[in-house]
Amino acid sequence: QVQLVESGGGLVQPGGSLRLSCAASGSIFSIIFMGWYRQAPGKQRELVASIFSGGRINYADSVKGRFTISRDNAKNTVYLQMNSLKPEDTAVYYCKVITTRAPNGYWGQGTQVTVSS
């Protein structure tokens, strides 16, 4: 079993920044995917950014140029640096990790990000 602990959410004004962290622990063997998703009220969960074990990184069009995903392999931690935040970025942010032994992946508990003046 793998546990994911997220941190870094909160309330920020438009134009501000936040950094989310997601630390994985437990029976980690080989992580092949780490990603950040978000779900706003009344909307479906969407992929925001992802990073694969080979280094490939993808971003949703809505966050390109503003968000940066990174990974610390030694700490099994994935980060999401969010700059120039907009009210439409308000959502619960979830991290997801996929390993070679768990192709369906594991989800974090979610962290609330609210962008408001």
Secondary structure, DSSP 8 states (H G I E B T S, - for coil): -EEEEEE--EEE-TT--EEEEEEEEES---EEEEEEEEE-TTS--EEEEEEETTS-EEE-GGGTTTEEEEEEGGGTEEEEEE-S--GGG-EEEEEEEEETTEEEEEE---EEEEE--
